[in-house]
Amino acid sequence: MKTLHLQIFGLVQGVGFRPYVSRLAAGHRILGTVANLGARVEIFAQGEEEALSAFRQALPRQAPPRASILRMTAEETERPPFPDFSIIESGREYGDIFVSPDLATCEDCRRELFAPANRRYLHPFINCTNCGPRLTILEAMPYDRERTSMKAFPMCGECRREYASPENRRYDAQPVCCNDCGPEVFLLGRPEVRGSAAITETRRRIAAGGIAAIKGIGGFHLCCDAGNEEAVQRLRQRKHRPEKPLAVMVRDESVLARECLLTEKARPMVTGPQRPILLLPRNPHSTLAPSVAPGNPKVGVLLPYAPIQMLLFDYPDGVNMPDMLVMTSGNPSGAPICHTDEEAEEALAGIADIILTHDRRIRLRADDSVLDWAEEGPYMIRRSRGFAPLPLMLSGDYKGEVLALGGELKNTFALAKGNLIYPSPYIGDMTDLRALLALEDSIPLLSSLLEVNPRLVALDMHPRYNTRRVAEKLGLPLLPVQHHYAHILSCLAENDVLAPVLGVALDGTGYGTDGTIWGGEILEASPTGFQRLASLAPFPQPGGDKSSREGWRIAYSLLHQCYGPKEAQQLARRLELCREEEGRLVAFQLKEDVGCLLSTSAGRLFDAVSALLGLRNRSSFEGEAAMMLQFAAERAEVMPPRKHGELARAPEDGRLLLPTLDIFRSIVEGLARGESREDLALSFHQQLADSIVTGCIASRERTGLTTVALSGGVFQNTLLLHLTKERLLEEGFTVLTHHLIPPNDGGIAVGQALAALQHLKENPSL
């Protein structure tokens, strides 16, 4: 008999790993113990040499589907004989932490949920070791019931028997419960209406065209019949969300196939344990209400991932429920998702006709993740439930602990320890006080779970961002990180490339080192620093932040630059860009240089061209005008020849200037020739992509760098992404893009964290 001391590092907590080890040990006649130690799983395995060898080889090969083993060590040790193999009480140890995200209900649990003979028939909280809540109910590590929200629900005798039985699927499953001992659903404001009566009343209200708020795993959703135009319009009016697309949850894969076009490559993402919202092309015969995603050829769709959602669609109460439900975040526009009854009562009671809640506490809110599909793979838009807080692992030799506060919009923060960077679930826009409070509440909780004690706080260098107020309260050294540099570093971190690259960062707004607004940049970048090599030629942005909602202002500014004040006024009138008095005000601002910020923003350039083509003069949500421009370009029937003007040089710093005015002027001239809006929209995309590539070629000649990283919110535009990447590859570049970290501001905390780790590496005395 020999004894092996095995240590397993990776995502091995909350995924049924210890029960799996116990069953595997029994199959190989191994004695010993298995325990969680916070940072790892520790196994003492005692048996014959041949059995130990087989057990050791089987461990990674047969691991649970939700587990992810990053490293395993084994060494022989001396131990007294073990009487059996057992799961022993978890210990606490510092080191690398891997917290499981919340997992969608597995097929086994779904079958039991609707099996009348099963004792968990119609149980809204059914789960097992392969599925159910994890991060959102966790209070501390290691992952055991007494450190989760489930500690409030003592197990009944039958659940305890399953929990203690190695052959059972719920062996050592921390959230295990049933109808007799688990949480319970009820109507908020009417607590006497509970259980099946609450579910039936909610279903009746939705089926009758009403709006419901539903408490799920990571927060509340607002829900209505997605095929009922009146109901969808009513939800939009109450939520003050006139145009922004709404997510749709469909009953099953057959409904999804009826409404959307899903490729086989993308199917595992829709049906897998993450269950994000996936942006899919609409089926031409879709029966969705038009106002679900007006003017958008795609719709964000997801399958039910929590038992309560499955019960909303299928419950034996005779209610004729729709098979598609709008399932949008339960929050007032701009605020974080509600996750407590108090928040829901305050924020959602005026929106929803009925609120279905439950008494299991959500410790950390987690909104739904949103993905697009680009370049034959997932392309993250919002990283949250199902993905957070899984870390990125860097190959660099980093040892520090840092906090990165992210951006002002689409905020997520990140914690880093050594070579691991943990992005948080999505928080929201820091311009809303409620999101700011959610950020302040979430940082200490996630820091405690991940056992990270930051020595340095990275933040955006903008002096007036609210994230700076949060940072200053922490009493730690601060490291301002330039916005676009953080974008590029986030792409490098995701791809684990730490060598210098050419970084193309395109977005709406970022505070530049020269005090102007950046947003169309080519940088030489690495974790040690950056240099600005090229940018869009700058233009005045009249009205400051107003121009991000009113693209006509930028269009007028560019007309003014291209043709002078008089002709700009005539063209603005002819193109119906704005009202006469608005045009006169902007003309005055441009002439007198009043309220005009200098900008190189690619996002504002998209808004200007969208307004010029009459697609969107004003936007009701961020990115709306640019989206309409992309959709128009994708409808083009011909491919106009690519063309763009010559690069110039900025007099103040010698950087290359991409031909902003030449590109804009070509669109004006195309309109004058009577070319279609669709062809001109495509021409704009092509010219911008070509000018970016030309700038990269010139930068390669200067630096010798042959790898390009593409990041920034403008690269959510998958058409521009494809055109730019294709041309770069043609020119012999290696191209890095995002996949599971958003290119938008939801990803910059990752880049800030990398910058902070590097700073600590270079300044170990901090």
N, C-alpha and C positions, 0 to 999 in steps of 0.2 A: 504494500500500500504506500502510495506517495501522496503528497499534498501540494497543490498548485495555488499560488496567490495570483489571481487574475484581477486586473483593473480595466474597466471599460469606460472610455471617454466619448462623449457625443450626446445626441438626443436620446437618452435612455431612461428618462424619468417621465412618468405620466403617459407612457405608451405600452404598458403591460410588460415591461422588460423583466422585472423580478419574477413574476409568475411564469414567464416564458423560460427563464433560467431554471426555475424549480422543476418544471415539467421535463425540460431537456435533461436535467440531472437524473431524474427518476428513470428516464428512458435509457440512460447509459450507466445506471447503477452507481451513481456518484453520490457521496455523502459530503456534507459541508454546510455552508451558509451563503446567503446573498443579502447585501444591504445597500441602501442608498447612502452616500456620504456627502450629499449636496452637490459636489462637483463631479461625482463619478459613481459608478456602481462597482462594489468590491465583492469578489467571489473567492471563497476558500473551497476548493474542490479536492476531494480525497477519494482515491480509487486506484485500481490497477493501472499500470502505465498505458496499456493499449486503450483502455476505456477513457482515461484522461486525454489522450491524444485525439480520440474521436470527438469527445465532448468539446475540446478546445477548437477544433476545426469547424464543428457545427455551429458554434456560437454566432459568428458573423453571418454565416450562410443562411441560417434559418430564422434570423431575428424577426421580430414583429414588423409588419409592413410600415408602421408609423415611426419605427426607430431609425436612427442614423448613427452608425458607429464611425467615429473619426480616428480613434486610436485604441489599441488593446495591448496591454503588457502582461507578461506571464513570467513568474519565477518560482522555483521550487522552494518550499519552506518546511519547517518542522512544526507540527501541530499534534496534540493528543487526538485519539480517534473520535470522530463525530458519530453520534447515535443515528442520525438521519440527515436529510437535507432540508433546511428550513429558511424561510425569510425572516430575518431578524430585524429588530427595531432600528430605524434609520438613525444615523449619526449626523454630525454637523462638521464640515471641513471646508476650509477656504480653498479656492482654486477655480478652474474654468467651470462656468455654470451653463447648462443648456436646459431652458424651460420650454416645454412643449406648447405650441399654439393650441387654440381650441380646434377640435376635430369634428367634422360633420358626422352625423349619425350613420353608422355602418349598416350594411344590408342585413346582417343578422338581427340587429336591433329593430330595424324597420319591419322585418317580417314578424317579429314578436309583437311589435306595437299594434299590428292589425290582426293578430291571431286570437280569436275569442277564448280559446282554451288556455292561453298563456296568462300567468298571474300578473304580468305587466301590460295587459291589454289596455290600450288607450292611455298609457301613463305618459304625461307630457314631459317627463324628465328621464326617460329610459336611456341608459348608456352602458358601456362595458369598457374593458381595457383598451379596446380599439377605437373608441369614439367618445365624444362628449366634451364638456367644458374642461379647460385646463388653466391657461393663463388668467382668464377673467374671474376665476373663483379663488385664486391662490393668494394667500396672505404672507407666506414665508416658505423658504426651502429648509429641508428637503420636502418633497411632495408627498405628504401624508394627510389623511382626512382631517386631523386635528388642526392642521394649518391651512384649511380651506373654508369656504362658506358653508360646506356640508357638515361642519362640526355642530351646527344648530339642529341637525336631523339625525338623532341616534338610529342606528340600523335595527330593524326588526329581527326576530330570530331567524327567519328564512333568508333574509339578505345577508346576515352575518354568517350563516352556514355557507352560502355561495362565496362570500368574500374569503372564507378560510379553506375552500376546497380547491386543491391544485388542478383538478380536472375541469373546473368550471371556467367559463369565459369571463366571469366577473371576479376571478381570484385576484385579490389585492387591488381591485378597482376602487379608487378613492371616492368617486362621486356616486357609487352604487346606491340605489334606493328603489322603492316600489310605491304602489298606490297607498300602502299602509303606513309607510314611514318617511316618504319623501316630501319635497316641497309641494305646494298646492297653488293652482292658478285661481284668480278671483278678479272681480271687476273693481277697479279703483273708484272710490266714492260709494260703492255698493258692496262692501265686504261680505255681506250675507249671501251674495250670488257667487258660488264657488264651484270648482271642479267642472263637471260636465255641463252644468247649467250655464256657467260663465262662457264656456267655449261655444255652446249652441247659441247663446244670445249674441255673441260677437259675430258668428257666422251669419245669423239672420240680418244683422245690421249691414254687413258688407254686401250680402246678396241683394239687399234692398236699395243699394246705391249709396250707403253711408261710408263714413271714414272711421277707421279704427286705428288705435295705437296699440302695438303689441310688444310686450317685453320679451326679448329673446335671450341669447347667450351673452352678448357684449353690450346690449343697450336696447332702446326702443326703436321700432319701425313705425312709420305711418303707412297705412294700407288701405287700398280700395280696389274695386273691380277694374282691371286694366283694359277691359273691353267696353267699358261704359264711359263714353265721352263726357257726359254731364258730371259724373263722379270725379273723373280726372281733373276737369276744369275747376270743380269746386275745391279739390285739394290744392290746386295751384293758387287759387285766389286766397285761400286761408293761410297758406304757407308763404305767400308773397314770392312765388317762384314762377314767373310768367312763361319762360322759354326753356330753361335748363332741363336736359333730358332726365327722365325718372327711370329708376331701375324697375325691372319686372321679374317677379318670381313665378315660374311656371310649375304646374303640378308634377310633370314628369317629362321624360325624354321625348315621348310622342308629341306632346304639346310643343316642346322646344323645336322639334323637327318641322312642325306645322307652321311655326311663326318665323323661324330663323334658318340661316344656312350655316351649318356646323361641319367643319372638316374633321376627318378622322384623327388628324394630328392634334387638334384642339380638344377633342372629346374628353381625354383623361383629365384635363384641367377643369372641365365643367362638372364631371362626375366624381372626381377624386375627393380626398379628405379636406382640401382647402375650401372648395365650393365658392370661389370668388364671383363677383359680377364680371362677366366676360362680354366685351363689345362685339356683337355679331351682326352681319348684314341681315336686313329684314327679308323674309320671303315676300315675293311680289304679291302674294295672296294673303298676307298677314291680316288678322282680324283685330289687331291692337287698336285702341283708340288713337286717332291721329295726334292728339295733343300729348301723348306719352313722350314722344321725342320729335317735335315738329321740325320739318325740314332736314332731318337727319337720316341718312340711309342705314345707319346702324342703331341697334338698341342694346342696352345693357341688361343681360339676362342671367339669372341664376336659378339653380334648383334648390328645393328646401334642404336645409342642413341641420335644423333643430327639430325635435319631435313636435313641439307646439305648432310649427309651421306645417308639418305634414298633417297634423290633426285639423288645421284650418281648412285644408283642401278636402280631407276625407274623414268624416265623422258620421256615425250611424244615427243621425237625428232627423233625417228627411229633408234637411235644408238643401236647396238646389244651388250649390256654390259654383261660381265661375272657376275656370281652370287656369286663369292668369290673374295675378294680383300685383298692382303697383306695390313695391316694397322699398320705400325710400327712407333715408335716415330720419329718425324721430327727433327732430330739432327745429327750432325756428331758423330761418335762413341765416347762415353765417355763424351759428353757435355750434358747439360740440354736441355729439349725440347724447341724449338724456340716458342716464343709467340708474337713477333712483326714482322711487315713486314721488318723492318731493319735487324733483326736477320735472318729471312728467306732468304732475298736477299743475305746476306753475306755467310750463312752456307749451304743453300739448292740449290742455283742456279746451282751449279756444279753437283748436284745429280739428281734433278728433271728436266724433260723436260718442265714442265708447273707448275705454282704455282697459285692455286685458293685461294684467300684471301677475306677478308671482312673488313668493316670499323667500326665494334664494337670492342672497345678496350678490351683486356684481361688484367685485373689488376694483377691477381696472377696466374701464370702458374700451371697447374695440369695435369700431365701425367695420362695415364690409370692405374687403379689398376689391379693387377695380383693375382689370387687365384688358388691354387690347391684344391683338394678335398681329405680329409684324415680323418680317424676315423669317418666316416659318417657325416662330417661337413666341412664348409669352412676352408681353411688353407692359410692364407695371405702370399704372397710372396712380393708384392709391394703395399703399402697402399697409395692411392692418390685420384683421381677423384671418386666421389660417396661416399667416406667415410670420407676424411679429410674436415674440422677439427673437426668432432664430438669428444667429449671428453670422456675420461675414468673417472668414478666417484669413488673415494676412500672412504672407510668407516672411515678412520683415521681422527683425529682432526687436520687438517693442515690449516694454515692461511697465509703462505707466498706466494710470487710471484717470479717465477724463469724462467730462460731460460736454456734449455739443447740443446747443439749444435750437439749431435749425433756423428756418426762415420765418418771415412774418406771415406769409400765406401758405396754406396747405401744410401747416406745421406738423412735423414729427421731431422728436429729439432723439439723441443717440447716446448710449453709454459705451465706453470702451475700456477694456482691461487686457493688458498684454497685446496679443495679436488678434483679439476678438472684438468686433464692433457689433453692438446690439441696437438695431433701430427699434424705436418704440412703435406702438400702434398709432394710427392717425389721430391727431388732436383737433386741428381746425385753423381758422384764421385768427391771428393774434390781435387783429383790430377789434375783436369782440371780447368784452371783459370776461364773459363766461368761459371762453376758450383759454384766456390767460389764467384764470383760476384752475381750470382743468389741467393745464400744463404744470402749474405749481403743485397741485395735488398728486400728479402722476409721477413726477421726478423722484420724490423720496420713496414711494412704494416700489417702483421698478428698480431703483438703486439698491433697496434692501433685498429684493428677490434675487437680484443678480450679484449681490455682495460686491458692489462697486463703490469705492469711496474716492470720488474725484479729487484730484489735486489741482486741476486746471479746468476752466470753463471756456469753451470755444463758442463764439457767437458771430453773427453778421456784423460787419463793420459800420452799417448804417447807424448814425448817431441817434436817430429818433425812433428806432424800432422798439416795440414793447418788450421784445425778448431781452433787450438790454436792461430794462427795469427788473426783470426776473433775475438776470445774471448778477446785478449789483446787490441784490438781497442775499445772495449766497455767501458772500464774504470770502470768496476764493479768487486767486489770480485769474485775470481775463485775457483771452487771446482773440482779438478781432481777426476774422478771416474774410477776405474779399469774396463777394458773392459768386462770381463766375469761376474763380479759382476753386471754390468749394464744389461747384457743379462738376468740374473736370476731375477733381480728386475723388468724388463719389463714383464716377465711372471707372477710375483706376482701381479703387478699392473693390468694387464689384468684380472686376476682371482680374484682381490680384496682380496688377502690373504696377511696379513701383519705380520703374525707369522713366526718364524724361520722355514726354510725348508732345505733339501738337494738339492742343485742345480747342475744339470749336464749341463755344457756349453761346446759344441763342435763346433769349427769353424776353420777358416784358420789361422788367425793371431790376436793376442792381446798382448799388452805390459804388462808384468807381473810386480808385485811389486819387484821382484828380478832382473829386467833388462833383463830377457830372454823372448823368445816368448812362450806365453801360447796358448792353443787351444784345450786341452782335459782335462777338469777340473771337479772335484767334490768339491763343496764348501758347507760349512755351512753358510747360508745367511739369512738375514732379512734386513729391511730398516735401522737398526742401525749399520750394519757392516757385515763382512764376515771373514771366516777362510778357508784356503786351506787345505782340508782333503786328497785329492788324485788327481792323474793326470796320463796321459799316461807316461810311462817311456820315458825320454827325449832322443832325438837323434840329431846329427849334421845336420844342414840344409845348405849344401854348396851352395854358390852363393847368399845367402840372399834372396831378393825378386824374383830373377830369378827362384827360385825353385817353386814359386807359378804358373809359366807358364810352367815349364819344370819338370814334375813329375819324370822323369828318374833320376834326381839328387838325390832325396830322396830315390828312389829305390836303387841306387848305394850305398848311404850312409848306408842304412840298411843292404844291402848285406855285406858291409865292416864290419859292427858291428857284424853281425851274423857269418861270415865265415873267416874274415881276408882279407888282401889286395890282395893276390895272387888269391885265389878262387873267390873273388868278381870280379876281372878282367875277369876271365874265364867265370863266369856265365853271366856277362854283355855282353860279346861277343856272347855267345851262345844264349842268349835271345834277342839279337839285341836291347839293351836298348838305345845305343847311338853310335856315331862315335868313332873310336879308340882314336883320339886326345882329344875328349871331356872327355872320360873316364879317360885318363891319367891326365888331368888337375884336375878333381874332386878327383882322387886318391891322387894327390899331396896336394890338399887343406885339405883332411882328415888327411893325414899323418902329415902335418906340422901345422894343425889347423889354416889355413889361410882362411879368408872369410867364416868361418863356424859359424853360430849362433846356439845356443842350443835351441831346440824346443820341445814342447809337443803337437804340432798341429795335431788334428784329420783330418783336411782338407788335410794336406800334407801327412798323412798316406794313405788316400784314393787315392791321386794322385800317390803315390808310388806303391800301389797294382794294380791300373789301368795300370800303365806302365809295371809292372812286368808281367801282363797277356796279354800284347800286345794290350790293348784296346785304350789307348791314352798315348803316350810318352810326347807329348807337347799339351798345351791347347791354343786355340785361344780366349777363353773368360773364365771368372772366373767360376769355378765349372764344366767345361766341362768333365774333366777326371773322376771326381766323379760321374757325371751323367751317363757316359758310364758304369761305374762299377755297379751302381744300375740297369740299364737296363739289363745288362748281368745277374745279380743275379735274376732278375724277370723272366728271360727266363729259369732258371734251372728247370729240370724235376723231380729232386729228392731232398729230404731234408737230407743233410749229418748230421751226429750226431754233436751236439754242443760240442766244446772243446776249452779250452784256458789254458794258463799256470797259475802258481801261482802268487799271488800278492807279491811284495817286498816292501821294505821301502827305502825312500830316505835318505841318510846319513846326508844331510845338515839340513833338517827340520822334518824328521820323517814321512812325508806324505806317504800314500800308493801309489805304482806304479803299474798301470795296465800293463799287459804283452805285450807291443808293439812288442818286438823282437820275442816272442814265436808265436804270431799271424802271423807275417810276415813270419817267418821260416816255419810255417805249409803250407803256400801258395806255397813257393818254393818247399817244399817236395811233395806237391800235383802235381805240374807241372812235377816233375821228375817221378812220378808214372803214368803220362799220364791222369790225371783227367781233365775233361773239364773246360774251362774257366768259363762257367756259374756256374757249381757246386762250383768251388773255390771262385767265386765272392760271392755266397750265403753263403758259409762257413765263409768267412771273415766277412760279416755282422752279422752272428750269433755269432761268437766268440767275436766280439767287443761288441755286445749287452749284451752277458753273462758276459763279464768282467766288464762292467759298472754296471750291477746288483750286481755282487759280491762285487764291490767297495762300492755300496750303502748299502749292507747288513752289511759290516764291519763298515761303517760310522754310521749306525743305532745303532750298538752295542756300539759305542763310544759316541754318542750324545743322543740317545733315540728318534731321529726324525724319523717320519714315513711318511712324505710327501716329494715327489720328484718333482721338477720343471725341465722340459726339455727345453733347449733353445740353441740358436746358429745356424749359417747358415748350419752346417752339418745336423741338424734336418729338413732341407727342404727335405732331403731324407726320403720319407714317408715309405719306407721299414724298414730302421733302426728305425724310430719313432715307427712303429708298433711292431717290434720285442722287442725293449727296453720296451715299455709301457706294452706289454703283459706279459713279464717276471716279471716286477716290480709288476704288479697286482697279479700275481701268488704268489709272495713272501709277499703279504699283505700290500704293500705300497699304499698310495693315490698318484695319478699322476696328475700333472698340466701341461697342454700343451698350446700352442698358438692357436688362432683361427683367430682373426681379427687384431692382431698386428703381424708383421712379426717376425719369430724366428731369422732372419738374422740381419745384421747391420742396416737395415731400422727400427728396433724396439728399438735400444738401447737408443735413446733419451728419451723414456718413462721411462726406468730404471734410467737414469741419473737424470731425473726430480724428480722421487720419492726420490732418494738419497739427492737431493738438498732441497726438502721440509722437509725431516727429519732433515737435518742439520740446517735449519732455526728454526725448532721446538725446537731443542736442544740448539740453540744459538740465542735466540730472540733479542739480542742486535745488531745483524748484520744489 
